[in-house]
Amino acid sequence: MTARIAYDRYVWKEVAHLLANLPIALIGFVYVVLMVAVGAGLSVTVVGLPLLAAGLVGARRLGRAERARARVLLGIRVDEPSPLPHRPGGGFFARLWTVLKDSVAWRTVLYEFIRLPWGVLTFTVTLVGLVVLWPVLPYLARALSNVDRAMVRGLLSPSDELERRISELESDRGVVVDTAAADLRRIERDLHDGAQARLVALAMGLGLAKEKLLEDPETAAAMVDEAHGEVKLALQELRDLARGIHPAVLTDRGLDAALSSVASRCTVPVTVEVDLPERPAEAIEGIAYFTVSELLQNISKHSRARRAAVDVWRADDRLLIQVTDDGCGGARIDGGTGMAGLAERLGAVDGMFVLDSPAGGPTTITAELPWRHRGASRAAAAR
């Protein structure tokens, strides 16, 4: 009864994987032996290194096929390694050197070398188990397959944590670039539709007032007075735009004063508590300011809250921000209120964004940023 129970579909998948090891390992072994022998033997000629590089590219594809086979038959998930970096303008030799030092391809070559004796062993043991030792075959298959799983994870997985981190940073860099481009478009649009249009109208009005100055001084004076009002409005728009780029109060007095200023413009009463031993780096301080600013705007527009609170403090090497309100709740990252953009911006600088907003409230949003010292940031910028 135990043997029948052990024979499930997972065991048969493992048996199929073990029986396929020999022919597949034989193909891989012949490929890498020929590739290394031909590439190394001709390395003294012009075509040797390019042939070796082409063989390593093929080895990467063998590794991809082995990972796919392991996913289907062994049920393990191994992430695909990052593609080889391509730098435009690097030239043929730079690309060749990148391929030749590819650790993923060389580990696949090692994998294919040691697979042949292992494939002979697993094929023989599994075949004998099917014919003679079938009561213990499930246990044999599981033990041999576990060795296969370890080999795949050890030799065919991405290089290490560093490669995963590089992939994340490449993704984050794209987010930062897109965000910067969106901010530039917003500033350009605000200037074009706001202050610039108002200044154009002001110039036209002053031109008409100049023409009427001698003919109709009273009308000219009224037009100058109207232009004076337009100047005040244009200056206010420029101040608002400058505050949206980087407020002067943040530069001069830090987060405490800047967040208090933002809170005073919120339609909901907000208490602000900032407990920082020193000011963080300018970039981190700016991200913290705009994060709180956007969250308070969302509270004003969507929360229907009666009160809100902002707390900022440092814990070890992290800057923590918590914004709470007693509103209706139900906020979501994908709810169209800018939460997704905030989460992406924080993630791009190794930050975190956690939203807890059950229906009916209250809403608690916690943001984390890496703490970077202000002096160290300036020193790095100087270098």
MODA-V743030 format. One record per residue. N is the residue number from 1. RES is the residue in one small letter. PHI is phi in whole degrees, -180 to 180 (* if undefined). OMEGA is omega in whole degrees, -180 to 180 (* if undefined). Layout:
{{N,RES,PHI,OMEGA} {N,RES,PHI,OMEGA}}
This chain:
{{1,m,*,-178} {2,t,-63,-179} {3,a,-64,-180} {4,r,-65,180} {5,i,-65,-176} {6,a,-70,-178} {7,y,-83,176} {8,d,-106,-175} {9,r,-67,178} {10,y,-67,178} {11,v,-63,-179} {12,w,-65,175} {13,k,-64,178} {14,e,-64,178} {15,v,-62,178} {16,a,-62,178} {17,h,-64,-178} {18,l,-67,179} {19,l,-69,179} {20,a,-79,-177} {21,n,-59,-174} {22,l,-65,-179} {23,p,-64,-179} {24,i,-70,178} {25,a,-65,179} {26,l,-64,178} {27,i,-63,-179} {28,g,-64,-179} {29,f,-64,180} {30,v,-61,-179} {31,y,-62,-174} {32,v,-71,178} {33,v,-64,179} {34,l,-64,-178} {35,m,-62,-178} {36,v,-68,-178} {37,a,-64,-179} {38,v,-69,-178} {39,g,-64,180} {40,a,-70,-178} {41,g,-66,-179} {42,l,-99,-176} {43,s,-64,179} {44,v,-79,179} {45,t,-102,-177} {46,v,-70,-172} {47,v,-91,-174} {48,g,-63,-178} {49,l,-66,175} {50,p,-61,177} {51,l,-65,178} {52,l,-64,178} {53,a,-63,178} {54,a,-63,177} {55,g,-65,178} {56,l,-68,175} {57,v,-62,176} {58,g,-65,178} {59,a,-63,176} {60,r,-59,180} {61,r,-69,174} {62,l,-62,177} {63,g,-62,178} {64,r,-63,179} {65,a,-65,179} {66,e,-66,177} {67,r,-65,178} {68,a,-65,178} {69,r,-64,179} {70,a,-66,178} {71,r,-64,-176} {72,v,-76,-171} {73,l,-97,-178} {74,l,-103,175} {75,g,71,178} {76,i,-110,-179} {77,r,-113,177} {78,v,-117,-179} {79,d,-62,176} {80,e,-75,177} {81,p,-64,177} {82,s,-65,176} {83,p,-65,179} {84,l,-62,-180} {85,p,-66,178} {86,h,-120,-180} {87,r,-107,180} {88,p,-57,179} {89,g,85,-178} {90,g,-74,179} {91,g,91,-176} {92,f,-64,-175} {93,f,-70,176} {94,a,-65,178} {95,r,-65,179} {96,l,-61,-179} {97,w,-66,178} {98,t,-61,180} {99,v,-70,-176} {100,l,-66,-180} {101,k,-100,-179} {102,d,-70,-177} {103,s,-67,179} {104,v,-63,-180} {105,a,-66,-179} {106,w,-68,176} {107,r,-70,174} {108,t,-67,176} {109,v,-60,178} {110,l,-61,179} {111,y,-59,-178} {112,e,-69,177} {113,f,-64,-175} {114,i,-83,-178} {115,r,-76,-175} {116,l,-64,177} {117,p,-62,178} {118,w,-67,178} {119,g,-64,177} {120,v,-62,-179} {121,l,-65,-177} {122,t,-67,179} {123,f,-63,-178} {124,t,-65,-178} {125,v,-64,-179} {126,t,-67,180} {127,l,-65,177} {128,v,-64,178} {129,g,-63,179} {130,l,-66,-175} {131,v,-90,-171} {132,v,-115,-171} {133,l,-103,-174} {134,w,-60,179} {135,p,-64,-179} {136,v,-105,-178} {137,l,-58,180} {138,p,-58,-179} {139,y,-74,175} {140,l,-62,-179} {141,a,-61,-179} {142,r,-66,-180} {143,a,-65,179} {144,l,-67,-180} {145,s,-67,177} {146,n,-64,175} {147,v,-64,177} {148,d,-60,179} {149,r,-60,180} {150,a,-65,179} {151,m,-67,179} {152,v,-65,-180} {153,r,-65,-175} {154,g,-77,-173} {155,l,-110,-175} {156,l,-110,178} {157,s,-81,175} {158,p,-54,-169} {159,s,-50,-179} {160,d,-174,180} {161,e,-62,-179} {162,l,-63,179} {163,e,-64,177} {164,r,-61,-180} {165,r,-67,178} {166,i,-62,178} {167,s,-61,178} {168,e,-64,-179} {169,l,-67,176} {170,e,-63,177} {171,s,-65,180} {172,d,-64,179} {173,r,-62,177} {174,g,-63,178} {175,v,-63,-179} {176,v,-63,180} {177,v,-63,179} {178,d,-63,180} {179,t,-65,179} {180,a,-63,178} {181,a,-64,178} {182,a,-64,178} {183,d,-65,178} {184,l,-64,178} {185,r,-64,179} {186,r,-64,179} {187,i,-63,179} {188,e,-62,180} {189,r,-65,180} {190,d,-64,178} {191,l,-67,-176} {192,h,-69,-175} {193,d,-85,-175} {194,g,-107,-172} {195,a,-62,-178} {196,q,-64,179} {197,a,-62,180} {198,r,-67,179} {199,l,-69,176} {200,v,-62,177} {201,a,-62,178} {202,l,-63,179} {203,a,-62,178} {204,m,-65,180} {205,g,-63,179} {206,l,-67,176} {207,g,-64,177} {208,l,-65,179} {209,a,-64,179} {210,k,-64,180} {211,e,-67,-177} {212,k,-91,-173} {213,l,-59,-178} {214,l,-87,-177} {215,e,-75,-174} {216,d,-139,-176} {217,p,-60,-179} {218,e,-66,178} {219,t,-63,179} {220,a,-63,179} {221,a,-64,178} {222,a,-64,179} {223,m,-68,177} {224,v,-67,178} {225,d,-63,177} {226,e,-65,178} {227,a,-65,177} {228,h,-61,176} {229,g,-64,178} {230,e,-65,178} {231,v,-62,179} {232,k,-61,179} {233,l,-66,179} {234,a,-64,178} {235,l,-63,179} {236,q,-64,179} {237,e,-64,178} {238,l,-66,176} {239,r,-63,179} {240,d,-62,179} {241,l,-66,178} {242,a,-64,177} {243,r,-64,178} {244,g,-71,177} {245,i,-80,176} {246,h,-166,-174} {247,p,-68,-179} {248,a,-64,-178} {249,v,-65,178} {250,l,-68,179} {251,t,-64,-173} {252,d,-81,-168} {253,r,-123,174} {254,g,93,-173} {255,l,-65,-175} {256,d,-57,-179} {257,a,-68,-178} {258,a,-66,180} {259,l,-70,175} {260,s,-64,178} {261,s,-65,177} {262,v,-64,-178} {263,a,-63,-180} {264,s,-68,179} {265,r,-92,179} {266,c,-74,180} {267,t,-75,179} {268,v,-110,176} {269,p,-59,-175} {270,v,-127,171} {271,t,-101,-176} {272,v,-119,176} {273,e,-127,179} {274,v,-119,-178} {275,d,-122,-179} {276,l,-125,180} {277,p,-69,180} {278,e,-158,179} {279,r,-83,178} {280,p,-77,178} {281,a,-59,-176} {282,e,-57,-178} {283,a,-64,180} {284,i,-67,179} {285,e,-62,179} {286,g,-66,179} {287,i,-64,178} {288,a,-62,-179} {289,y,-62,-176} {290,f,-70,175} {291,t,-63,179} {292,v,-64,-179} {293,s,-59,-180} {294,e,-69,178} {295,l,-66,178} {296,l,-69,174} {297,q,-64,177} {298,n,-64,178} {299,i,-62,179} {300,s,-63,-173} {301,k,-86,-165} {302,h,-121,-164} {303,s,-83,-172} {304,r,56,-178} {305,a,-86,175} {306,r,-99,178} {307,r,-156,180} {308,a,-146,-179} {309,a,-145,177} {310,v,-126,178} {311,d,-124,179} {312,v,-131,178} {313,w,-154,179} {314,r,-110,175} {315,a,-129,-177} {316,d,58,-178} {317,d,-105,179} {318,r,-127,171} {319,l,-100,-175} {320,l,-109,179} {321,i,-129,176} {322,q,-131,179} {323,v,-120,-178} {324,t,-126,173} {325,d,-149,-179} {326,d,-103,-177} {327,g,-80,-172} {328,c,-79,178} {329,g,72,179} {330,g,79,179} {331,a,-71,-180} {332,r,-135,178} {333,i,-61,-178} {334,d,-98,-175} {335,g,-86,177} {336,g,80,180} {337,t,-108,179} {338,g,87,-179} {339,m,-64,-179} {340,a,-63,178} {341,g,-64,177} {342,l,-63,180} {343,a,-61,179} {344,e,-67,-180} {345,r,-64,179} {346,l,-67,179} {347,g,-63,-179} {348,a,-69,178} {349,v,-117,179} {350,d,68,178} {351,g,-97,179} {352,m,-135,179} {353,f,-139,-176} {354,v,-121,-178} {355,l,-115,176} {356,d,-127,-174} {357,s,-143,178} {358,p,-67,177} {359,a,-59,-176} {360,g,93,177} {361,g,81,-7} {362,p,-77,179} {363,t,-110,176} {364,t,-127,179} {365,i,-119,180} {366,t,-116,178} {367,a,-123,177} {368,e,-124,175} {369,l,-132,175} {370,p,-68,178} {371,w,-82,176} {372,r,-126,-177} {373,h,-71,-176} {374,r,-64,-180} {375,g,-65,180} {376,a,-65,179} {377,s,-63,180} {378,r,-67,179} {379,a,-64,179} {380,a,-64,180} {381,a,-66,180} {382,a,-66,178} {383,r,-68,*}}
